[in-house]
């Protein structure tokens, strides 16, 4: 097979180390463990985690999630270090691991508890989690709870919420702060209403094909005296996986269900934004971390995404997933209160656009039907694979014209990973080199990671200074397992051209028999490759958006049948976005 194109190759220092980066890109780049679920090995080993919660503690961020045999911590929400720790059930027996953990802060103490239906699961405590120092707070918690979460109110009272079912509601209960004994009995918080809320319907296309929807993944946030109880639905394997919202004046209700999810991401490279948690950064700004969906090698193959969040002046909670899988700034001073801008974009969004959507690709080799353009189709579920994982396999993307490049994201896929790979592995790392060229003949080293010794399944490289290039090439040096396979080779910056034209002929036709759904159509824009459809139940609060690629119609099925809706649309290309269309009222 042909190796790197011959020509002059200059080694230059054009990129920063991760410690210098100011931006990140979803899915977040952590060393996801290989699934410990034993019943699905027939599809091959794969990375997975879900059900995340982040808490800030003594100036650091702590991230816990399902079946990772430990947890991560970070000082900047970008560089994450893993602490290995099996929070076993019960504490003195060597089996099982945390699933959908609850993490709480009581005074100066962090507590951790995993999902269980029994009363024999330990609640762990630590005042020094960075050093991985833990001890049992309660050996055997009196009440179990699947998908639990903890909430400490301003008055010091402690609450637990739990529930993961398509038959039973989500529950809440107050706990004694010192003994963790329940006070009274659980109270019903909420039961799903898919007959009313279209987004709650089970299925990839919200059609309730064979199961009722699941409610799960509770999380409580308090803001200005109001209680915002979040919950995941309708199913973790679907692009429509989202976090719904209940609002009340008391931590145990009653609550009012909001029409649209606070966190949802139906389109784009990263899809799904459910079973998550809201937290505040070190500058007191709100963020939301949630589960994102792959579901290729396994129904429960998932990753994590972090999105800017907040509250508007009227107390409406939102999570901004618009361009949520494009580069965003990490927390820093000066961003307070502007997580949602007047144009729909977050102030954390860099404005760097995707430069190589469905652009021409060349590769060193191709395995079967894992075709090269799968790496640039903005579908995380598809991927290109080389015939081997050997050093020298490569993939090259053509940006179409000389463009300004600010960052590159490399999303690896699992292909032919050995079946005995489980959990975290020592000496697991990726190594590669990135090159760029303006003519496809003379190549310059853009980033050299040939000496890397860390596991970077979704590596993201922000350049210290932008460069001008037409071609970007990724050369494999070392794979930790399996073949050299890429689900997303994504280049960000500006195409050095004109922004797309505004969308014309935008219509939304709400169905008469089922007002949860609508058919949306518009005239295609010649110089656009995607569109953002914004919607909401107030004309000035279109906080939710759907990114649609290479199409000029969309079948919308996520509405509240009892509410009037408002819609608008913008077009997208390598140079930015068009003006948004006039807002349409849809009764």
C-alpha positions, 0 to 999 in steps of 0.5 A, a space after each residue: 500500500 502507498 505510504 505517505 506522499 513523498 515530498 519535503 517534510 518539515 518538523 515544526 512546533 505548531 501546536 500546544 500541549 494539552 495543558 496550554 489548551 483553552 478549548 475542548 470538544 465533545 465527546 470528552 477525551 477520557 480513557 473510557 474503560 472497556 465494558 464489563 457487561 458480560 452478556 454482550 461480548 458476542 459483538 466484540 469488546 468496546 469502550 463504554 460509560 454513561 450516567 455521569 455526575 460531576 461535583 466540584 470539591 476543594 477547587 477540583 472537578 470530580 467525575 464519576 460514571 458507570 462501570 469505570 472501576 474508579 473516577 476522574 478528577 481535573 483542575 480545569 475540566 479539560 485534563 482528567 486524571 483517573 483514580 482506580 478504585 472499586 467501590 464494591 458491593 458490599 464494601 468487604 466482598 470482592 464483586 461488582 462495581 458502581 453503576 449509575 452512581 450518586 455523588 454528594 457533598 455534605 459539609 466537607 465530605 464527599 459521599 458516593 453510592 452506587 445503584 442497588 435494589 438491596 440494602 447491602 450497598 456501602 455508602 463511601 466517604 472521603 475528605 481527600 478524594 484526590 489522594 484516593 482515600 475512602 472509607 465506609 460511611 454506612 456499611 449497609 444502606 437501609 434502602 436501595 435505589 437504582 439511578 440514585 442522586 443526592 442533594 444537600 439543601 441550603 438548610 443542610 437537609 439531605 435528600 435522595 432521588 432514584 428510579 429507573 423504570 418504564 412502569 414506576 415513577 421517580 421517587 424522592 426521600 429525605 435522609 438523616 444527615 449523620 446516619 443516612 436513615 430514611 425519614 418517612 417513606 419515599 414520595 412519588 416525584 413524577 411518572 412519564 407522560 408520553 401521551 403528551 410530551 412527544 420527546 418521551 416516546 420510546 424508540 430511535 424515532 420516538 414511535 413507542 414501537 415495542 416498549 414504554 419509555 424509561 424514566 431514570 437518572 435523577 438530579 436536583 439543582 436549586 437556583 434562586 429558591 426554586 428546585 429543578 429536578 432533572 430526569 433522563 428519558 426515554 431510553 439510553 440507546 437513542 439519539 433522543 435520549 434527553 434530560 427532562 425538567 420538573 420545577 417546584 418550590 419544595 425539594 419533594 414537590 409538587 413539581 410542574 413538568 416543563 414541555 421540552 427537555 433541558 438537555 437534548 441533542 438530536 442531530 450532529 456527530 454527538 447525539 443524545 444528552 440524557 441521564 446527566 448532572 448539572 454542576 457549577 464551575 470554579 467561576 460559579 457558571 453552570 454546566 451540564 454533563 450527560 450521556 451520549 449515544 453510540 449503540 453500535 458494538 453494543 446497545 449500551 455503547 456510550 460516551 460523555 458530553 459536557 454542555 454550557 447551561 444556565 438560567 435566564 432572567 425569568 428562571 427558565 433553565 436551559 442547556 445549550 447543545 447548539 454546536 455542542 460537538 464543535 470546539 468550546 472554551 473551558 471555564 474561565 473568568 468573564 463568561 458569567 451569565 452568557 451561556 446562551 447568546 442572542 443568536 442561539 450560540 453559547 459564548 463558550 462556542 469558539 465559532 470554529 466551523 467544521 471544514 471537512 464534512 463529506 469532503 474527499 478522503 484518501 487512505 492507506 487501505 480499507 477493511 471491507 465495508 468500513 469505507 473512507 468517507 465514514 470518517 467524515 460523514 458526521 455520524 459517530 455510528 459509522 467508521 472507516 477501518 484500515 486492514 491493520 493496526 500497523 504503523 504507517 496506516 494513514 487517512 488524509 482529508 481534503 478541505 476543498 480549498 486553503 482554509 484556516 485550521 484551528 483544531 483537529 479531533 480524532 475519534 477512534 473506533 473499536 474494530 477487532 479488539 480482543 475479547 479479553 479486554 476488560 476495564 482499564 488496561 495498563 500500557 494502553 496508549 495511542 500514537 500518531 502524527 498529523 501533517 498538513 499541506 497546501 498542495 498535497 505534495 509538500 507536507 509539514 508536521 502539524 502535531 507529533 504524538 509518536 511518543 505519547 503514552 496515554 489513552 486518548 480515544 477522542 483526542 482533540 488538538 488545539 493549535 497554538 496558532 492557526 495554520 493555512 492548509 488544504 490537506 490534513 493527514 493522520 498517520 498511525 504509529 501505535 494502536 492500543 488494540 484492534 485495527 486503525 479505525 476512525 469514526 470522526 476525523 474532524 478539522 475545525 477552523 474557517 474555510 476563508 469564504 463566504 457564510 451561507 445564504 439565509 434559508 428561504 421557504 421555511 415551513 412547519 406543518 403540525 399534524 392535526 391528529 397528533 400535535 406532538 409531531 410536525 413536518 418541517 421543510 425548507 428550500 435547500 441552500 446551495 452553499 450550506 451543508 447543514 442547518 440548525 432548527 431552533 424551537 421552543 414554546 416562547 418566541 424569545 426562548 428558542 433554547 433547543 436546536 436540531 442540526 440537520 445535515 444534507 437534507 432540507 426536511 425534518 420529521 419533528 416528533 418531540 413537542 408538547 401537544 398542549 402548547 403553541 410552538 415557535 420555530 426558526 432556522 439558519 444554514 451552516 457551512 465552513 465559514 459560519 452561519 447565516 442569519 436566522 429566519 423569521 420566527 414562525 408560530 405553530 399552533 
